[in-house]
Amino acid sequence: MTTTRSNNRGLLLPLASFVIIVAGMRAAQSLLVPFLLASFIAILCAGPMHWLQKRKVPTGLAIIIVILTVVGSSLTILILVGSSATDFSTAIPEYEKSLRAQTLSLVSWLQGIGLSVSPTLITDYFDPAKALQLAGSMLARTSGVLANAFMILLTVVFILLEAAGLPDKLRAGLNNADASLKSFERFNTGVQQYLAIKTLVSFATGVLVTIWLAVLGVDYPLLWGLVAFLLNYIPNIGSIIAAVPAVLLAVVQLGPGSSLMVAGGYLAVNLLMGSAIEPKLMGRKLGLSTLVVFLSLVFWGWALGPVGMLLSVPLTMIVKIALEIKPETRWLALLLGSETPPQLPVKNS
C-alpha cells in the first residue's frame, strides 16, 4: 500500500509541474513567442557566425554581418509580400461573396440532377469561404508578432553574443565541463542541421509554388509562396493547409479547371520536396511519427497560437534531440520517432 502511494506521488508531481509550466506558457504567450522566434533565428545564424569566426573574422564583426544579412532578407520579403497581404485582407469580403455564390450554384446543380442537398447545411457546416477568412486572420495575427521585429533582432544579437562566450563560461563554472560541452555541441549541431535543412527545403517549396501560381495567373503568388514556405515547417498537414486558400482563390478567380491545376502543382511540389529531397537530406534518424506531429501541432498551436503551429515540429524536434543525448531518456526519443527500432535477438534459455 505504501509503495502504491509513493508511486502515485511520483507520477503526480511531474504532471502537476507540467500543468503549471503550460499555464505559464499560455499566460506569457506575448513574451514567449517573440523569444522563441529569436531563438530559432539565432540557431540558424550561429552556423554562419561560427564559419566566419573560423576564418579569423572578429566575433562582433561576424555578428554584424549575419544580422545585416537577416535584416536585408527580412526587409526584402516584407517589401515584396507586405502589400500583397494588405490587398488580400482588403479583398477577402469580395472573394467570400463570390465563393459563396459558386457554392450555392453547385448546390443548385446537384439538386438539378436529383441529389437532395440543403444549402443551409452547406453554408453552415461546409462553407469554403471561411477558409479564406481564417487565412486572413492568421496572416493578421502573424504580422502582429512580426511587428516586434526590432525586439526580436535585438534578442538575436544578445543570444549570439552569449553563445560566443558560453563554452568559456561552462569551463569556468562546471566541474565536468568537457562532458557538458560535448552534450551541448551534439544538441546544438543536431538542431542546426535540422533547421538549416528544413529552411532550405521550405524556401525551395515557396519558390516553386510562387512560380507555378504566377504562371497560372493566380493573384498574390508571392503571398502564397510565403505561406507555403512557413507552413512547410509542419510536415504532412502544413502543405494541405497552405494549399487550401490558394486553391479556393483560383476557383473564384479562374474557375474549377485552373483550380485543379493549382492543386496538382501543390501536390507535385510537396511530393518532390517532402517525399524525395527532404528525406534524402534530412535522414530518417530525425523523423517524427505522424501521431506526434499531429499532437505537437495541436498542443503548440493551443499554447502559443499560430506561431506555435509554425514552430510545433521544430520545438518537438528539439525535445527529441535533447532526449537522444542521454541514455536514460533515449527510449522517450524512440517513442517520438517515426522508425521502429530493430528487434533484439531472443536468447535461448
C-alpha positions as CSV (number, residue, x, y, z in Angstrom):
1,M,0.0,0.0,0.0
2,T,2.8,2.4,0.9
3,T,4.6,1.6,-2.4
4,T,1.5,2.4,-4.4
5,R,1.0,5.7,-2.7
6,S,4.7,6.7,-3.3
7,N,4.4,5.7,-7.0
8,N,1.2,7.9,-7.3
9,R,3.0,10.8,-5.7
10,G,6.0,10.3,-8.0
11,L,3.6,10.4,-11.0
12,L,1.5,13.4,-9.8
13,L,4.5,15.7,-9.2
14,P,5.7,15.6,-12.8
15,L,2.1,16.0,-14.1
16,A,1.5,19.0,-11.8
17,S,4.7,20.6,-12.8
18,F,3.8,20.1,-16.5
19,V,0.4,21.7,-16.0
20,I,1.9,24.7,-14.2
21,I,4.5,25.1,-17.0
22,V,1.9,25.0,-19.7
23,A,-0.3,27.5,-17.9
24,G,2.7,29.8,-17.5
25,M,3.4,29.5,-21.3
26,R,-0.1,30.5,-22.2
27,A,0.0,33.4,-19.8
28,A,3.3,34.6,-21.1
29,Q,2.5,34.0,-24.8
30,S,3.1,37.6,-25.8
31,L,6.6,37.4,-24.4
32,L,7.4,33.8,-25.1
33,V,6.6,33.8,-28.9
34,P,9.0,36.6,-29.9
35,F,11.7,35.0,-27.7
36,L,11.2,31.6,-29.4
37,L,11.3,33.2,-32.8
38,A,14.5,35.0,-31.8
39,S,16.0,31.7,-30.5
40,F,15.3,29.9,-33.8
41,I,16.8,32.7,-35.8
42,A,19.8,32.7,-33.6
43,I,20.3,29.0,-34.0
44,L,20.2,29.4,-37.8
45,C,22.6,32.4,-37.6
46,A,25.0,30.5,-35.3
47,G,26.3,28.3,-38.2
48,P,27.3,31.2,-40.5
49,M,28.7,33.1,-37.5
50,H,31.0,30.2,-36.5
51,W,32.0,29.8,-40.1
52,L,33.1,33.5,-40.2
53,Q,34.9,33.1,-36.8
54,K,36.9,30.1,-38.2
55,R,38.1,32.5,-41.0
56,K,39.5,34.9,-38.4
57,V,36.7,37.3,-38.5
58,P,36.2,39.0,-35.1
59,T,33.1,38.0,-33.2
60,G,31.5,41.4,-33.2
61,L,32.0,41.9,-37.0
62,A,30.7,38.3,-37.7
63,I,27.5,39.1,-35.7
64,I,27.1,42.4,-37.6
65,I,27.5,40.6,-41.0
66,V,25.0,37.9,-40.1
67,I,22.4,40.3,-38.6
68,L,22.7,42.6,-41.6
69,T,22.1,39.6,-43.9
70,V,19.0,38.6,-41.9
71,V,17.7,42.2,-41.8
72,G,18.2,42.6,-45.6
73,S,16.4,39.3,-46.3
74,S,13.5,40.2,-44.0
75,L,13.1,43.7,-45.4
76,T,13.1,42.2,-49.0
77,I,10.4,39.7,-48.0
78,L,8.3,42.4,-46.2
79,I,8.5,44.7,-49.2
80,L,7.6,42.1,-51.7
81,V,4.8,40.4,-49.7
82,G,3.5,43.2,-47.4
83,S,1.4,45.0,-50.0
84,S,0.0,41.6,-51.3
85,A,-1.0,40.7,-47.7
86,T,-2.8,44.0,-47.2
87,D,-4.5,43.9,-50.6
88,F,-5.7,40.3,-50.0
89,S,-7.0,41.1,-46.5
90,T,-9.0,44.1,-48.0
91,A,-10.4,41.9,-50.8
92,I,-11.4,39.0,-48.6
93,P,-15.1,40.1,-48.4
94,E,-15.5,40.2,-52.2
95,Y,-13.8,36.8,-52.5
96,E,-16.1,35.3,-49.8
97,K,-19.2,36.6,-51.7
98,S,-18.1,35.1,-54.9
99,L,-17.1,31.8,-53.3
100,R,-20.5,31.5,-51.5
101,A,-22.3,32.2,-54.8
102,Q,-20.3,29.5,-56.5
103,T,-21.1,27.1,-53.7
104,L,-24.8,27.8,-54.0
105,S,-24.6,27.3,-57.7
106,L,-23.0,23.9,-57.1
107,V,-25.8,23.1,-54.7
108,S,-28.4,24.1,-57.3
109,W,-26.7,21.9,-59.9
110,L,-26.7,18.9,-57.5
111,Q,-30.4,19.4,-56.8
112,G,-31.0,19.6,-60.5
113,I,-29.6,16.1,-61.1
114,G,-31.7,14.7,-58.3
115,L,-29.5,14.9,-55.2
116,S,-31.2,16.4,-52.2
117,V,-28.7,18.9,-50.7
118,S,-29.6,21.6,-48.2
119,P,-28.0,25.0,-49.0
120,T,-28.2,25.9,-45.3
121,L,-26.3,22.8,-44.3
122,I,-23.5,23.6,-46.8
123,T,-23.2,27.2,-45.8
124,D,-23.3,26.5,-42.1
125,Y,-21.0,23.5,-41.8
126,F,-19.0,23.3,-45.1
127,D,-18.7,26.9,-46.1
128,P,-15.4,27.1,-48.0
129,A,-15.4,30.9,-47.7
130,K,-14.5,30.5,-44.0
131,A,-11.1,29.1,-45.1
132,L,-10.3,32.5,-46.8
133,Q,-11.4,34.3,-43.6
134,L,-9.3,32.0,-41.5
135,A,-6.3,32.6,-43.7
136,G,-6.7,36.4,-43.4
137,S,-7.0,36.3,-39.6
138,M,-3.9,34.1,-39.4
139,L,-1.9,36.5,-41.6
140,A,-3.0,39.4,-39.4
141,R,-2.0,37.6,-36.2
142,T,1.3,36.6,-37.6
143,S,2.0,40.1,-38.9
144,G,1.2,41.3,-35.4
145,V,4.0,39.1,-34.0
146,L,6.4,40.3,-36.7
147,A,5.7,43.9,-35.7
148,N,8.1,43.3,-32.9
149,A,10.9,42.7,-35.4
150,F,13.3,45.2,-33.7
151,M,13.0,43.5,-30.3
152,I,13.4,40.0,-32.0
153,L,16.5,41.1,-33.8
154,L,17.9,42.7,-30.6
155,T,17.3,39.4,-28.8
156,V,19.1,37.5,-31.6
157,V,22.2,39.8,-31.2
158,F,22.3,39.1,-27.4
159,I,21.8,35.4,-27.9
160,L,24.7,35.2,-30.4
161,L,26.9,37.3,-28.1
162,E,26.2,34.9,-25.2
163,A,26.7,31.8,-27.5
164,A,30.2,33.1,-28.4
165,G,31.3,33.1,-24.8
166,L,29.2,30.2,-23.5
167,P,32.0,27.5,-23.7
168,D,34.4,29.6,-21.6
169,K,31.7,30.2,-19.0
170,L,30.9,26.4,-18.8
171,R,34.5,25.6,-18.4
172,A,34.9,28.1,-15.6
173,G,31.7,27.2,-13.8
174,L,31.3,23.4,-14.1
175,N,33.5,20.6,-12.6
176,N,32.8,18.3,-15.6
177,A,32.7,21.0,-18.3
178,D,34.0,18.8,-21.1
179,A,31.1,16.3,-20.9
180,S,28.6,19.1,-20.7
181,L,30.2,20.8,-23.7
182,K,30.1,17.6,-25.7
183,S,26.4,17.1,-24.9
184,F,25.6,20.8,-25.7
185,E,27.6,20.5,-29.0
186,R,25.7,17.4,-30.0
187,F,22.4,19.1,-29.2
188,N,23.3,22.3,-31.0
189,T,24.6,20.5,-34.1
190,G,21.5,18.4,-34.4
191,V,19.2,21.4,-34.1
192,Q,21.2,23.5,-36.5
193,Q,21.3,20.7,-39.1
194,Y,17.5,20.1,-38.8
195,L,16.6,23.8,-39.0
196,A,19.0,24.5,-41.8
197,I,17.8,21.7,-44.0
198,K,14.2,22.4,-43.2
199,T,14.6,26.1,-44.0
200,L,16.3,25.3,-47.4
201,V,13.6,22.8,-48.3
202,S,10.8,25.2,-47.2
203,F,12.4,28.0,-49.2
204,A,12.6,25.9,-52.4
205,T,9.0,24.9,-51.8
206,G,7.9,28.5,-51.6
207,V,9.8,29.5,-54.7
208,L,8.3,26.6,-56.8
209,V,4.8,27.4,-55.5
210,T,5.3,31.1,-56.3
211,I,6.5,30.4,-59.9
212,W,3.6,27.9,-60.5
213,L,0.9,30.3,-59.3
214,A,2.4,33.2,-61.3
215,V,2.4,31.1,-64.4
216,L,-1.3,30.2,-63.9
217,G,-2.2,33.8,-63.2
218,V,-3.4,33.4,-59.6
219,D,-3.5,36.6,-57.6
220,Y,-0.8,37.3,-54.9
221,P,1.6,34.5,-55.9
222,L,4.3,35.9,-53.6
223,L,2.0,35.8,-50.6
224,W,1.0,32.2,-51.2
225,G,4.7,31.3,-51.7
226,L,5.5,32.8,-48.3
227,V,2.6,30.9,-46.8
228,A,3.9,27.6,-48.3
229,F,7.4,28.4,-47.0
230,L,6.2,29.0,-43.5
231,L,3.7,26.1,-43.3
232,N,6.2,23.7,-44.8
233,Y,7.7,23.5,-41.3
234,I,4.6,21.5,-40.4
235,P,5.0,18.2,-42.2
236,N,2.0,16.3,-43.7
237,I,-0.6,18.8,-42.5
238,G,1.2,22.1,-43.4
239,S,1.2,21.5,-47.1
240,I,-2.5,20.9,-47.1
241,I,-3.3,24.0,-45.1
242,A,-1.1,26.1,-47.3
243,A,-2.8,24.9,-50.5
244,V,-6.4,25.5,-49.4
245,P,-6.7,29.3,-49.6
246,A,-4.8,29.4,-52.9
247,V,-7.0,26.7,-54.5
248,L,-10.1,28.5,-53.3
249,L,-8.9,31.8,-54.7
250,A,-8.2,30.0,-58.0
251,V,-11.8,28.7,-58.0
252,V,-13.1,32.3,-57.6
253,Q,-10.7,33.9,-60.0
254,L,-10.0,31.4,-62.7
255,G,-12.6,28.6,-62.4
256,P,-12.7,25.0,-61.4
257,G,-10.4,23.8,-64.1
258,S,-7.5,26.1,-63.2
259,S,-8.0,25.4,-59.5
260,L,-7.4,21.7,-60.2
261,M,-4.1,22.7,-61.9
262,V,-3.2,24.7,-58.8
263,A,-4.0,21.8,-56.6
264,G,-1.9,19.5,-58.8
265,G,1.0,21.9,-58.7
266,Y,0.9,21.9,-54.9
267,L,0.7,18.1,-54.8
268,A,3.7,17.7,-57.2
269,V,5.9,20.2,-55.3
270,N,5.2,18.7,-52.0
271,L,5.7,15.1,-53.3
272,L,9.0,16.2,-54.8
273,M,10.3,18.2,-51.8
274,G,8.7,16.3,-48.9
275,S,8.9,12.7,-50.2
276,A,12.1,12.8,-52.3
277,I,14.5,15.6,-51.5
278,E,13.9,16.3,-47.8
279,P,14.2,12.7,-46.5
280,K,17.4,12.3,-48.5
281,L,18.9,15.4,-47.0
282,M,17.5,15.0,-43.5
283,G,17.9,11.3,-43.0
284,R,15.4,9.2,-41.2
285,K,17.1,9.4,-37.8
286,L,15.5,12.8,-37.2
287,G,11.9,11.8,-38.2
288,L,8.9,12.2,-36.0
289,S,5.9,9.9,-36.1
290,T,2.7,11.2,-37.8
291,L,0.8,11.0,-34.5
292,V,3.5,13.0,-32.7
293,V,3.4,15.6,-35.5
294,F,-0.4,16.0,-35.2
295,L,-0.4,16.1,-31.4
296,S,2.5,18.6,-31.3
297,L,0.6,20.8,-33.9
298,V,-2.5,20.8,-31.6
299,F,-0.6,21.4,-28.4
300,W,1.8,24.1,-29.5
301,G,-1.0,25.8,-31.5
302,W,-3.2,25.8,-28.4
303,A,-0.3,27.0,-26.2
304,L,1.3,29.7,-28.4
305,G,-1.2,30.5,-31.2
306,P,-0.5,30.4,-35.0
307,V,3.2,31.0,-34.5
308,G,3.2,27.9,-32.2
309,M,1.7,25.9,-35.0
310,L,4.6,27.0,-37.3
311,L,7.2,26.2,-34.6
312,S,5.5,23.0,-33.4
313,V,7.6,20.5,-35.2
314,P,10.9,22.3,-34.6
315,L,10.1,22.6,-30.9
316,T,9.2,18.9,-30.7
317,M,12.3,18.1,-32.7
318,I,14.5,19.9,-30.2
319,V,12.9,17.9,-27.4
320,K,13.6,14.7,-29.3
321,I,17.2,15.6,-30.0
322,A,17.7,16.6,-26.3
323,L,16.2,13.2,-25.2
324,E,18.5,11.3,-27.6
325,I,21.6,12.7,-25.9
326,K,21.2,10.8,-22.6
327,P,20.9,7.0,-22.5
328,E,18.3,7.3,-19.7
329,T,15.9,9.3,-21.9
330,R,16.7,7.7,-25.2
331,W,13.6,5.4,-25.0
332,L,11.4,8.5,-25.0
333,A,13.1,9.8,-28.2
334,L,12.3,6.4,-29.8
335,L,8.7,6.8,-28.9
336,L,8.6,10.2,-30.6
337,G,10.4,8.9,-33.7
338,S,8.9,7.5,-36.9
339,E,11.1,4.4,-37.1
340,T,10.6,1.1,-35.3
341,P,14.0,0.1,-33.7
342,P,15.3,-3.3,-34.8
343,Q,14.3,-6.2,-32.7
344,L,17.0,-7.7,-30.4
345,P,17.8,-11.4,-30.9
346,V,15.9,-13.6,-28.4
347,K,18.2,-15.6,-26.2
348,N,17.6,-19.3,-25.8
349,S,17.3,-20.4,-22.2
